[in-house]
């Protein structure tokens, strides 16, 4: 009996030591999810721009929102409004599209920009892995640094990369904690090789325009599809209102679908340019 109990205890101990192996796809999915979270937390497509630029963009966006609200009031109670109360409400509701898009895209970055104006920049030191004066963000370059915790990529104004060499050296970046704006780049190693700048592919220039062109096209599609239909004579009023709403939503959905497919195509072309066929 004592021998059997010892064997049972040994089996239980072995079972406790065995752990199920994590699936092969789990780490990659977790890493991609974390990258998306960091992208959103750092201001989305406003990441890498200076706090002053983002705040200025916030002022322009606020002015555009005020204009949209005034147009909504005009379409409801103004003399140039379409016929019928229901049609007026539907025509005015279309102008919520640019308001919602601007608030969702710009407001988080503006909030981070105000924080960065008062925050102390972080100093990131490490080994320079690569630098380029262009990136997928318009007007920004990119620098890659290997630190103690891993490899980090930062969007950076091209003029701050003018003196960065092509060889592996130690660099120090001064980065704002929220928008990850690179305020300065210091080279601590010996500059030996000039950094060669390859020609910018046309696909990269198109990718730079997508973050701005897609929301603008989406809002324009909603507004034009809805309001143009609202001003077309049609009876009864309830059918007119439904038709205006359907046309606006359908046109906006079509623009979203086309932009999504176009973005996937551009990303595939951009990945094909990466040496070694690296896919993301």
Backbone bond lengths (Angstrom), bond angles and torsions (degrees), N, CA, C in turn:
res aa  C-N    CA-C-N  psi(-1)  N-CA   C-N-CA  omega(-1)  CA-C   N-CA-C  phi
1 X - - - 1.467 - - 1.537 111.01 -
2 X 1.325 115.24 -41.02 1.462 117.98 179.01 1.505 112.13 -63.38
3 X 1.359 116.60 -36.15 1.469 120.28 178.94 1.512 111.12 -67.41
4 X 1.358 117.13 -38.83 1.463 120.72 179.47 1.526 110.96 -65.77
5 X 1.371 115.43 -41.65 1.469 117.95 179.27 1.528 110.93 -63.50
6 X 1.319 116.63 -37.78 1.461 119.93 178.15 1.527 110.97 -64.35
7 X 1.341 116.89 -39.65 1.459 120.44 177.97 1.515 111.73 -65.66
8 X 1.359 116.65 -40.65 1.465 120.90 178.22 1.513 110.33 -62.26
9 X 1.354 116.47 -43.88 1.463 119.68 179.58 1.524 110.87 -63.45
10 X 1.338 116.97 -38.09 1.462 120.28 179.03 1.524 111.16 -65.45
11 X 1.352 117.08 -40.84 1.468 120.68 178.04 1.518 110.66 -63.67
12 X 1.352 117.42 -44.89 1.462 120.65 179.40 1.516 111.34 -62.23
13 X 1.345 117.10 -39.38 1.457 120.76 179.15 1.526 110.78 -63.67
14 X 1.356 115.03 -42.01 1.460 119.28 178.56 1.521 111.61 -64.10
15 X 1.348 117.23 -39.10 1.470 120.85 179.25 1.513 110.95 -65.73
16 X 1.353 116.54 -36.06 1.469 118.52 179.18 1.522 111.13 -68.71
17 X 1.339 117.16 -31.65 1.457 120.03 -178.56 1.523 112.74 -75.34
18 X 1.337 116.09 -26.68 1.462 119.81 -179.24 1.523 109.60 -77.58
19 X 1.294 117.11 128.69 1.462 122.66 177.92 1.521 108.59 -122.82
20 X 1.318 117.31 140.15 1.470 118.63 177.67 1.517 110.82 -64.31
21 X 1.333 115.84 137.64 1.448 120.89 179.68 1.524 110.27 -73.97
22 X 1.351 117.41 136.84 1.469 118.80 177.17 1.505 111.03 -66.30
23 X 1.314 115.65 149.11 1.458 120.54 -179.74 1.512 110.28 -65.51
24 X 1.331 115.72 153.05 1.463 120.26 -175.94 1.514 111.94 -66.63
25 X 1.344 117.60 -30.61 1.461 120.26 -175.88 1.505 113.67 -84.90
26 X 1.352 118.07 -12.34 1.451 120.10 -175.46 1.515 113.56 -64.37
27 X 1.391 119.13 -48.60 1.457 118.22 -179.03 1.516 113.22 -59.86
28 X 1.354 117.68 -41.07 1.453 119.66 179.97 1.512 112.20 -64.15
29 X 1.353 116.21 -42.61 1.460 119.24 178.84 1.510 111.82 -64.71
30 X 1.330 116.42 -39.67 1.466 120.03 178.68 1.517 110.77 -65.58
31 X 1.338 117.12 -40.68 1.456 120.41 179.74 1.523 111.16 -65.20
32 X 1.330 117.32 -43.29 1.459 119.71 178.92 1.520 111.49 -64.72
33 X 1.338 116.62 -39.28 1.459 119.29 177.81 1.518 111.14 -64.37
34 X 1.327 116.11 -39.87 1.455 119.97 178.64 1.529 110.87 -65.68
35 X 1.338 117.28 -38.14 1.459 120.52 177.99 1.526 111.40 -63.75
36 X 1.344 116.24 -40.21 1.468 119.28 177.41 1.522 110.77 -65.50
37 X 1.336 116.63 -40.18 1.458 119.75 178.58 1.528 111.15 -63.16
38 X 1.328 116.32 -42.38 1.461 120.05 178.99 1.522 110.77 -65.89
39 X 1.334 116.62 -35.67 1.465 120.58 178.42 1.520 110.69 -62.64
40 X 1.339 116.64 -44.34 1.463 120.97 179.27 1.524 110.59 -69.03
41 X 1.337 116.78 -42.48 1.459 120.50 -178.20 1.525 112.11 -64.11
42 X 1.334 117.59 -27.57 1.460 121.61 -178.81 1.526 112.81 -92.88
43 X 1.334 117.98 15.12 1.454 121.10 174.33 1.504 115.56 101.74
44 X 1.345 118.50 6.84 1.454 120.24 178.05 1.521 111.80 65.50
45 X 1.331 117.15 -131.72 1.464 119.71 -176.94 1.529 111.99 -73.63
46 X 1.356 118.53 -5.35 1.464 121.89 174.65 1.525 112.15 -90.22
47 X 1.321 117.36 0.00 1.459 121.62 179.26 1.526 110.35 -61.71
48 X 1.323 116.25 136.38 1.451 121.76 176.73 1.510 114.60 93.65
49 X 1.334 118.12 -14.80 1.466 120.41 178.49 1.536 110.10 -85.97
50 X 1.305 115.88 156.95 1.460 120.22 -177.56 1.524 110.75 -69.20
51 X 1.335 118.12 148.28 1.473 119.96 178.06 1.523 112.83 -56.68
52 X 1.339 117.28 -36.27 1.460 120.33 179.58 1.529 111.39 -64.02
53 X 1.321 116.95 -41.13 1.467 120.74 178.59 1.519 111.27 -65.61
54 X 1.326 116.72 -42.43 1.462 120.69 -179.28 1.529 110.70 -66.43
55 X 1.310 117.72 -40.80 1.472 120.45 178.45 1.526 110.36 -64.83
56 X 1.329 117.29 -40.51 1.468 120.50 176.97 1.533 110.50 -61.77
57 X 1.326 116.27 -41.30 1.461 120.24 176.55 1.523 110.66 -63.91
58 X 1.319 116.74 -33.85 1.466 120.39 176.25 1.519 112.21 -62.77
59 X 1.329 117.09 -39.38 1.469 120.63 177.52 1.540 110.83 -63.61
60 X 1.342 116.12 -44.01 1.461 119.36 178.68 1.533 110.75 -63.01
61 X 1.313 116.53 -40.03 1.462 120.56 179.25 1.526 111.33 -65.90
62 X 1.334 116.35 -38.99 1.464 119.67 177.71 1.526 110.96 -63.07
63 X 1.334 116.79 -39.05 1.467 119.76 177.15 1.527 110.75 -64.80
64 X 1.333 117.34 -40.10 1.461 120.54 178.32 1.528 111.04 -65.29
65 X 1.326 117.46 -36.33 1.466 120.86 178.03 1.518 110.70 -66.30
66 X 1.329 117.00 -40.91 1.468 120.41 178.21 1.529 110.32 -62.35
67 X 1.343 116.83 -42.53 1.472 120.03 178.61 1.530 109.74 -62.43
68 X 1.315 117.78 -41.52 1.468 120.88 179.97 1.526 110.94 -63.13
69 X 1.322 117.16 -40.85 1.464 120.38 178.86 1.522 111.43 -66.32
70 X 1.340 117.14 -37.42 1.464 119.99 177.78 1.525 110.95 -66.30
71 X 1.327 116.95 -38.15 1.462 120.25 177.01 1.525 110.06 -64.75
72 X 1.324 117.64 -37.95 1.462 121.03 177.45 1.525 110.96 -61.07
73 X 1.332 116.31 -42.87 1.466 119.98 178.46 1.525 110.71 -63.63
74 X 1.330 116.01 -41.50 1.473 120.15 178.98 1.521 110.96 -62.21
75 X 1.329 117.67 -41.06 1.459 120.52 -178.36 1.521 112.67 -70.86
76 X 1.311 117.26 -19.85 1.477 120.19 179.53 1.522 111.87 -91.74
77 X 1.325 117.97 -46.53 1.474 120.35 -172.63 1.521 113.01 -121.93
78 X 1.323 118.73 -3.93 1.452 120.45 -174.38 1.517 113.44 -81.55
79 X 1.317 115.93 170.16 1.478 120.14 -179.02 1.525 113.40 -74.05
80 X 1.329 117.76 -19.62 1.463 120.32 -178.79 1.531 111.99 -96.01
81 X 1.328 117.05 14.63 1.458 120.54 -177.87 1.523 110.68 -76.58
82 X 1.337 117.83 154.58 1.472 120.75 176.96 1.525 110.96 -68.65
83 X 1.320 116.30 169.67 1.459 121.84 -177.01 1.536 110.15 -81.04
84 X 1.351 115.12 137.33 1.460 120.82 176.90 1.520 112.34 96.48
85 X 1.344 115.77 133.65 1.473 119.90 -177.98 1.525 111.97 -64.43
86 X 1.330 116.57 -44.81 1.467 119.63 179.91 1.511 112.25 -61.60
87 X 1.324 116.64 -41.55 1.462 120.64 179.64 1.522 110.08 -65.81
88 X 1.320 116.94 -38.48 1.464 120.36 178.33 1.531 111.38 -62.31
89 X 1.323 115.91 -43.23 1.470 120.01 -179.68 1.524 111.32 -64.24
90 X 1.330 115.88 -41.40 1.462 119.19 179.49 1.531 110.70 -67.22
91 X 1.336 117.12 -40.42 1.464 120.50 178.73 1.520 111.05 -64.11
92 X 1.329 116.56 -39.14 1.469 119.97 178.83 1.524 111.35 -70.22
93 X 1.336 117.13 -35.85 1.471 120.50 -177.96 1.519 111.87 -63.17
94 X 1.334 117.51 -26.80 1.465 119.85 179.75 1.519 111.70 -61.86
95 X 1.340 116.92 -29.05 1.459 120.49 -178.97 1.528 112.46 -76.94
96 X 1.335 116.47 -2.75 1.453 118.83 171.13 1.527 111.49 -72.07
97 X 1.329 116.75 -22.85 1.470 120.56 -179.36 1.526 111.68 -59.68
98 X 1.349 120.09 -54.02 1.471 117.84 177.97 1.518 113.18 -63.95
99 X 1.342 117.26 -32.23 1.466 119.52 178.94 1.527 110.24 -64.96
100 X 1.331 116.79 -48.61 1.470 120.69 -178.91 1.525 110.93 -64.81
101 X 1.331 117.60 -41.85 1.461 120.88 -179.07 1.523 110.92 -63.67
102 X 1.337 116.98 -44.73 1.459 119.83 -179.62 1.526 111.63 -64.82
103 X 1.327 116.68 -42.79 1.466 119.25 -178.98 1.525 110.67 -65.71
104 X 1.328 117.37 -43.93 1.462 120.10 -176.50 1.524 112.28 -69.19
105 X 1.336 118.16 -32.03 1.456 120.47 -177.51 1.525 113.54 -89.98
106 X 1.316 117.15 -36.78 1.465 120.50 -171.53 1.523 112.80 -96.00
107 X 1.335 117.01 -39.67 1.466 120.13 -172.97 1.529 113.54 -57.56
108 X 1.348 120.53 -45.41 1.475 118.40 178.91 1.527 112.98 -60.02
109 X 1.336 117.35 -40.71 1.456 119.89 178.79 1.514 112.96 -66.62
110 X 1.333 117.27 -38.64 1.466 120.69 178.32 1.526 110.54 -64.40
111 X 1.331 116.61 -39.91 1.464 119.78 177.85 1.529 111.19 -61.40
112 X 1.337 116.23 -42.17 1.469 119.84 178.09 1.524 111.05 -68.19
113 X 1.333 117.06 -34.22 1.462 120.39 179.87 1.520 111.29 -64.09
114 X 1.328 117.84 -41.01 1.466 120.51 177.67 1.529 110.68 -64.43
115 X 1.329 117.03 -35.01 1.465 120.00 176.77 1.525 111.09 -67.00
116 X 1.347 116.15 -40.23 1.462 119.74 -177.13 1.518 112.41 -69.15
117 X 1.318 117.49 -25.62 1.468 119.58 179.87 1.523 111.66 -64.60
118 X 1.328 116.36 -28.17 1.464 120.75 -178.26 1.527 112.89 -105.77
119 X 1.314 117.58 -11.82 1.465 120.86 -175.38 1.526 111.29 -84.96
120 X 1.332 115.06 152.24 1.451 121.42 176.23 1.524 109.72 -79.89
121 X 1.345 118.80 128.32 1.471 120.00 179.89 1.531 111.50 -61.71
122 X 1.320 115.80 149.43 1.455 122.14 176.29 1.529 109.33 -90.28
123 X 1.325 115.91 146.76 1.460 121.33 177.46 1.527 108.39 -104.80
124 X 1.331 115.81 119.94 1.461 122.30 179.76 1.519 108.04 -111.68
125 X 1.327 116.93 118.07 1.452 122.24 179.50 1.525 109.68 -114.28
126 X 1.309 115.47 143.30 1.456 118.95 178.91 1.500 111.98 176.43
127 X 1.307 115.38 -170.31 1.452 123.06 -177.61 1.524 109.71 -92.71
128 X 1.327 115.71 127.54 1.463 120.47 179.58 1.520 109.82 -68.21
129 X 1.326 116.61 123.37 1.461 122.43 179.29 1.527 112.23 -102.62
130 X 1.319 116.84 -22.46 1.456 120.10 -179.93 1.512 110.64 170.26
131 X 1.315 115.55 158.65 1.460 121.27 179.25 1.519 108.84 -152.72
132 X 1.329 115.36 148.95 1.453 121.56 179.09 1.520 108.47 -148.36
133 X 1.318 116.56 144.51 1.460 120.95 -179.36 1.524 112.63 -82.67
134 X 1.339 117.98 -1.42 1.461 121.60 178.22 1.524 109.04 -129.24
135 X 1.308 115.50 157.75 1.458 122.50 177.04 1.520 107.79 -156.04
136 X 1.324 116.92 -172.96 1.460 120.22 177.71 1.524 112.46 -77.00
137 X 1.336 117.89 -8.87 1.466 122.24 176.39 1.523 108.71 -97.79
138 X 1.314 115.83 129.64 1.463 121.37 -174.67 1.524 110.47 -64.22
139 X 1.343 115.78 129.08 1.448 121.07 176.88 1.516 115.07 81.19
140 X 1.326 118.28 6.27 1.459 121.67 -178.87 1.514 110.30 -125.88
141 X 1.334 115.25 146.44 1.442 121.92 171.26 1.514 109.82 -99.46
142 X 1.336 115.44 -164.99 1.463 119.57 -177.81 1.523 109.39 -145.63
143 X 1.321 115.97 141.99 1.447 122.29 175.77 1.529 108.45 -131.50
144 X 1.321 116.25 138.42 1.464 122.02 -178.51 1.522 108.67 -117.36
145 X 1.340 115.79 127.13 1.458 122.12 -175.74 1.518 109.22 -128.36
146 X 1.324 116.28 134.84 1.467 120.84 174.68 1.522 108.62 -96.54
147 X 1.320 116.27 115.06 1.459 122.64 179.38 1.528 109.48 -106.03
148 X 1.319 115.70 -174.93 1.459 120.12 179.83 1.525 111.70 -66.96
149 X 1.315 116.67 -27.92 1.460 120.55 -177.30 1.524 113.32 -92.95
150 X 1.336 117.74 -4.67 1.458 120.25 -179.25 1.517 111.38 137.82
151 X 1.320 116.31 -171.99 1.462 122.16 -179.11 1.522 110.05 -89.80
152 X 1.325 116.34 129.08 1.457 122.37 -179.25 1.523 109.68 -118.96
153 X 1.343 115.86 141.20 1.455 121.95 176.11 1.522 108.89 -114.51
154 X 1.327 116.04 136.47 1.461 121.29 179.60 1.525 109.21 -130.55
155 X 1.328 115.42 134.22 1.450 120.50 169.79 1.521 107.66 -75.09
156 X 1.320 116.06 139.22 1.459 119.27 -170.73 1.527 109.69 -146.37
157 X 1.344 118.89 140.87 1.459 120.81 173.96 1.526 110.46 -58.11
158 X 1.326 118.69 134.73 1.472 121.05 -175.13 1.518 113.75 -58.08
159 X 1.343 117.61 -34.17 1.463 119.13 -177.29 1.532 112.26 -65.18
160 X 1.322 117.55 -23.31 1.459 120.45 178.78 1.528 112.43 -79.92
161 X 1.324 116.63 -9.16 1.467 121.29 179.29 1.521 112.25 -103.50
162 X 1.325 117.64 7.09 1.465 120.82 -174.86 1.524 111.68 -62.49
163 X 1.340 117.48 -36.14 1.463 120.93 -176.51 1.529 113.00 -98.57
164 X 1.328 117.43 6.94 1.463 120.04 179.17 1.527 108.85 -78.76
165 X 1.350 118.50 125.41 1.465 120.49 -176.34 1.520 112.02 -80.50
166 X 1.319 115.49 177.71 1.451 121.25 179.19 1.514 113.85 -93.01
167 X 1.336 117.66 -11.01 1.458 120.12 179.40 1.528 110.22 -89.63
168 X 1.321 115.74 169.81 1.462 121.79 -178.83 1.529 108.93 -79.86
169 X 1.324 116.61 116.48 1.460 122.92 179.55 1.519 108.72 -136.01
170 X 1.306 115.51 171.91 1.455 121.72 174.37 1.528 108.65 -89.70
171 X 1.316 116.42 133.74 1.456 120.96 179.87 1.528 109.44 -130.72
172 X 1.306 114.77 159.83 1.461 121.77 176.24 1.519 108.18 -130.90
173 X 1.336 116.95 126.50 1.450 122.58 179.84 1.522 109.62 -110.61
174 X 1.307 115.76 138.47 1.464 121.61 170.82 1.519 107.77 -101.45
175 X 1.335 116.92 112.63 1.462 122.75 -169.41 1.523 109.99 -124.79
176 X 1.335 116.84 135.29 1.464 119.58 174.75 1.532 109.09 -70.43
177 X 1.318 118.45 145.06 1.464 120.12 -171.90 1.518 115.41 -72.62
178 X 1.317 119.16 -20.27 1.467 120.59 -173.44 1.522 113.00 -104.19
179 X 1.335 117.66 -60.05 1.457 121.39 179.55 1.526 112.20 -81.96
180 X 1.335 118.09 -5.91 1.469 122.90 -178.65 1.531 110.94 55.67
181 X 1.329 115.60 41.23 1.463 121.18 176.54 1.523 109.14 -82.27
182 X 1.321 116.21 127.15 1.458 121.44 -178.84 1.523 108.76 -83.95
183 X 1.325 115.71 109.01 1.467 120.02 -179.26 1.526 112.00 -80.34
184 X 1.321 117.70 -31.61 1.456 119.83 -179.53 1.525 110.02 -156.10
185 X 1.333 115.39 153.87 1.469 123.04 176.82 1.520 107.36 -128.99
186 X 1.332 116.39 122.30 1.464 121.62 179.42 1.515 109.15 -117.17
187 X 1.333 115.98 130.81 1.461 122.22 178.05 1.522 108.17 -97.62
188 X 1.339 116.55 119.61 1.459 121.22 -176.74 1.531 111.97 -98.86
189 X 1.328 117.87 -16.69 1.459 120.50 179.20 1.512 111.45 -93.42
190 X 1.313 116.19 -179.44 1.458 122.10 -179.69 1.518 110.35 -81.07
191 X 1.323 116.33 129.94 1.464 120.90 178.15 1.530 109.30 -80.68
192 X 1.332 115.94 116.56 1.457 120.71 -176.72 1.530 112.29 -115.23
193 X 1.313 116.92 -39.42 1.463 120.83 -174.05 1.525 110.02 -120.83
194 X 1.315 115.64 135.32 1.460 119.43 172.79 1.518 109.41 -73.46
195 X 1.320 116.42 143.26 1.462 120.44 -178.10 1.523 109.44 -83.46
196 X 1.306 116.16 122.58 1.468 120.83 178.31 1.521 109.47 -81.43
197 X 1.326 115.88 134.99 1.458 121.09 178.71 1.523 109.38 -105.69
198 X 1.322 118.02 109.55 1.466 120.07 179.26 1.526 110.65 -71.12
199 X 1.334 117.91 160.10 1.474 120.48 176.83 1.524 111.12 -62.80
200 X 1.324 115.43 146.12 1.463 120.98 -177.97 1.527 109.42 -80.58
201 X 1.334 119.05 120.76 1.467 120.46 178.48 1.525 111.14 -64.60
202 X 1.321 115.87 149.22 1.463 120.45 179.63 1.521 111.38 -63.36
203 X 1.343 117.58 -32.74 1.458 120.29 -179.43 1.519 110.97 -64.55
204 X 1.329 117.24 -32.39 1.457 120.44 179.17 1.521 111.06 -69.07
205 X 1.314 116.83 -37.24 1.471 119.67 177.81 1.532 110.68 -65.59
206 X 1.331 116.68 -37.72 1.465 119.16 177.96 1.533 110.82 -68.74
207 X 1.323 116.73 -36.87 1.465 119.58 177.22 1.522 111.85 -64.05
208 X 1.316 117.25 -32.21 1.457 120.80 178.94 1.530 112.20 -65.81
209 X 1.335 116.41 -29.87 1.464 120.45 -177.28 1.525 112.96 -84.14
210 X 1.323 117.83 -20.74 1.466 120.52 -174.55 1.530 113.87 -58.82
211 X 1.351 120.25 -45.78 1.475 118.66 -178.52 1.519 114.06 -58.77
212 X 1.340 117.19 -24.85 1.463 120.39 178.50 1.529 111.48 -95.47
213 X 1.324 116.64 -40.86 1.462 120.20 -174.72 1.523 112.28 -71.14
214 X 1.336 117.65 -38.32 1.465 119.84 -175.99 1.529 112.69 -64.60
215 X 1.348 120.62 -51.66 1.472 118.74 177.63 1.519 113.06 -61.26
216 X 1.345 117.26 -38.43 1.468 119.91 179.92 1.524 110.79 -64.59
217 X 1.338 117.00 -43.55 1.464 120.20 179.24 1.521 111.13 -66.42
218 X 1.324 117.40 -36.94 1.456 121.20 -179.88 1.528 111.20 -65.00
219 X 1.342 116.88 -47.51 1.459 120.58 179.24 1.530 111.03 -64.31
220 X 1.329 117.10 -41.17 1.467 120.49 179.17 1.520 111.61 -62.89
221 X 1.331 116.90 -38.87 1.462 120.59 179.76 1.522 111.18 -64.70
222 X 1.330 117.03 -44.46 1.463 120.28 177.81 1.528 111.00 -59.71
223 X 1.313 116.35 -48.09 1.462 120.78 -174.91 1.526 111.32 -67.48
224 X 1.319 117.30 -49.12 1.464 119.95 -177.71 1.526 111.77 -65.74
225 X 1.336 116.43 -45.95 1.459 118.57 -179.41 1.513 112.72 -60.51
226 X 1.326 116.66 -40.27 1.464 121.23 -178.55 1.527 111.62 -75.09
227 X 1.326 116.90 -51.93 1.468 120.01 -170.98 1.524 112.64 -74.42
228 X 1.319 117.80 -35.76 1.467 118.67 177.49 1.521 110.15 -63.82
229 X 1.325 116.21 -42.22 1.464 119.55 177.38 1.522 111.10 -65.57
230 X 1.346 116.94 -34.64 1.469 120.57 -179.16 1.523 111.93 -65.20
231 X 1.332 117.68 -30.62 1.466 120.16 -178.54 1.529 112.83 -89.80
232 X 1.318 118.01 -4.26 1.464 120.71 175.79 1.530 109.07 -80.01
233 X 1.322 119.67 129.72 1.467 121.03 -179.88 1.528 111.36 -61.29
234 X 1.339 114.90 125.11 1.454 120.37 -179.39 1.522 108.74 -157.68
235 X 1.297 117.04 138.07 1.469 122.36 177.63 1.524 109.41 -130.27
236 X 1.342 117.24 153.73 1.458 128.63 -4.49 1.538 111.61 -73.92
237 X 1.342 115.51 175.00 1.461 120.48 -174.86 1.532 112.46 -64.42
238 X 1.338 117.08 -38.46 1.467 118.24 -177.62 1.531 111.20 -65.67
239 X 1.352 116.02 -37.18 1.457 119.63 177.05 1.528 110.76 -69.03
240 X 1.324 115.84 -36.14 1.463 120.96 177.83 1.526 110.24 -62.50
241 X 1.338 116.58 -44.42 1.466 121.11 -179.64 1.528 111.06 -64.60
242 X 1.323 116.77 -43.10 1.471 120.44 179.39 1.525 110.59 -64.48
243 X 1.322 116.38 -41.75 1.462 119.86 -180.00 1.528 111.43 -63.28
244 X 1.336 116.90 -41.45 1.469 120.25 179.02 1.528 110.97 -62.79
245 X 1.334 116.60 -42.83 1.462 120.38 179.49 1.526 111.34 -64.50
246 X 1.334 116.65 -43.40 1.467 120.31 -177.99 1.528 110.80 -64.83
247 X 1.327 117.09 -43.82 1.458 120.04 -178.98 1.530 110.48 -63.95
248 X 1.332 117.35 -42.09 1.466 120.58 179.28 1.517 111.97 -62.39
249 X 1.342 116.31 -47.27 1.469 120.15 -179.71 1.528 110.78 -65.82
250 X 1.335 117.29 -41.49 1.465 120.43 -179.08 1.521 111.48 -64.29
251 X 1.327 117.01 -43.74 1.460 119.87 -179.91 1.522 111.28 -66.94
252 X 1.339 116.42 -40.96 1.456 119.37 177.11 1.520 112.08 -64.09
253 X 1.338 116.67 -41.60 1.458 120.03 177.32 1.510 112.68 -63.39
254 X 1.337 116.68 -37.90 1.463 120.39 178.57 1.530 110.75 -64.72
255 X 1.319 116.83 -42.89 1.469 120.29 178.36 1.527 110.64 -63.58
256 X 1.332 116.70 -41.04 1.467 120.12 178.91 1.527 110.88 -62.61
257 X 1.338 116.80 -44.19 1.455 119.99 -179.77 1.522 112.41 -63.75
258 X 1.333 116.73 -43.96 1.455 120.22 179.81 1.531 110.73 -64.41
259 X 1.334 117.02 -43.00 1.464 119.87 -179.72 1.522 111.35 -65.69
260 X 1.334 117.49 -35.83 1.460 120.95 179.14 1.529 110.76 -65.30
261 X 1.330 116.46 -46.48 1.467 120.06 178.84 1.529 111.26 -65.56
262 X 1.326 116.35 -38.31 1.464 120.21 179.72 1.526 110.54 -65.97
263 X 1.341 116.45 -38.86 1.459 119.97 178.14 1.528 111.12 -65.01
264 X 1.332 117.10 -41.50 1.462 120.04 178.28 1.532 110.63 -62.14
265 X 1.318 115.82 -39.41 1.461 119.32 179.42 1.531 110.96 -65.41
266 X 1.334 116.86 -43.55 1.462 119.65 179.34 1.526 111.50 -65.09
267 X 1.337 117.07 -39.52 1.462 119.94 178.78 1.520 111.05 -64.17
268 X 1.339 117.04 -38.22 1.458 120.01 177.72 1.533 110.50 -65.04
269 X 1.342 117.29 -40.23 1.459 120.18 178.12 1.520 110.89 -66.52
270 X 1.344 116.97 -38.91 1.458 120.20 179.62 1.525 111.53 -66.76
271 X 1.325 117.15 -40.31 1.456 120.37 178.68 1.516 111.86 -67.07
272 X 1.329 116.84 -30.43 1.464 119.86 178.57 1.526 111.88 -68.24
273 X 1.347 117.02 -20.45 1.460 120.63 178.53 1.513 113.01 -81.71
274 X 1.341 116.99 -15.18 1.463 120.64 -178.55 1.519 109.11 -72.73
275 X 1.340 118.48 130.55 1.477 120.35 -179.87 1.527 110.77 -60.89
276 X 1.305 116.35 138.59 1.447 121.25 177.64 1.500 113.80 86.23
277 X 1.358 118.01 0.86 1.452 120.40 177.61 1.502 113.14 67.09
278 X 1.330 117.23 39.19 1.462 120.19 179.73 1.500 109.28 -70.61
279 X 1.307 117.92 133.61 1.456 123.20 178.98 1.498 108.49 -118.20
280 X 1.375 115.96 150.39 1.446 118.67 -176.76 1.457 111.22 -110.69
